[in-house]
Amino acid sequence: MTESFAIAFFRIYDRKIASGEITFSQTGMKKDDFTKLCTDSSYVLPRAEIERLCKAMKLTEDEGETLLRWAED
């Protein structure tokens, strides 16, 4: 894996925000987690939070798998 979780997340997040599909508040993401993703390239959300975000952001199966591959079991 050459990219980081944050890059993968923001690639999807930015597209969905720009298209109007979601808003930040609809994701239910904690501001602290969002800030960590912006400032710490090694930060990865816990698996349960990634799974929750996949539903909240209405991700496709492929998009969800892209994010979940970074999750630790």
C-alpha positions in Angstrom: 0.0 0.0 0.0 1.6 3.2 -1.1 -1.0 5.7 0.0 -2.3 6.3 3.5 -5.7 5.8 5.0 -6.2 9.6 5.1 -5.5 9.9 1.4 -7.9 7.1 0.6 -10.5 8.6 2.9 -10.2 12.1 1.6 -10.3 11.0 -2.0 -13.8 9.5 -1.4 -14.9 12.1 1.2 -14.0 15.1 -1.0 -15.9 13.7 -4.0 -19.0 13.0 -2.0 -18.9 16.5 -0.3 -18.4 18.2 -3.7 -21.3 16.3 -5.3 -23.6 17.2 -2.4 -24.2 13.5 -1.5 -23.2 14.1 2.1 -22.2 16.8 4.6 -19.7 16.6 7.4 -22.4 16.5 10.0 -24.1 13.6 8.2 -20.9 11.5 8.6 -21.2 11.8 12.4 -17.4 11.9 12.5 -15.8 13.4 15.6 -14.0 16.6 14.9 -10.9 15.2 16.7 -10.7 12.3 14.3 -11.1 14.5 11.3 -8.3 16.8 12.6 -6.0 13.8 13.2 -6.7 12.6 9.6 -5.7 16.0 8.4 -2.5 16.3 10.4 -1.2 12.8 11.0 -0.6 10.7 7.9 -0.2 7.5 9.9 -3.6 7.9 11.7 -6.2 5.2 10.9 -9.7 5.2 12.4 -10.7 2.1 14.4 -12.4 -0.7 12.3 -15.8 -0.1 13.9 -15.6 3.6 13.1 -14.7 2.9 9.4 -17.6 0.5 9.2 -19.9 3.1 10.6 -18.6 5.7 8.2 -19.1 3.4 5.2 -22.8 3.3 6.0 -23.1 7.0 6.9 -21.4 8.0 3.7 -23.3 5.5 1.6 -20.2 4.0 0.2 -20.2 1.4 -2.5 -18.7 -2.0 -1.7 -15.5 -1.1 -3.5 -15.2 2.2 -1.6 -15.8 0.5 1.7 -13.2 -2.2 0.9 -10.7 0.6 0.0 -11.0 2.0 3.5 -11.3 -1.2 5.4 -8.1 -2.6 4.1 -6.4 -0.2 6.4 -8.2 -1.3 9.5 -6.5 -3.5 12.0 -8.4 -6.5 13.2 
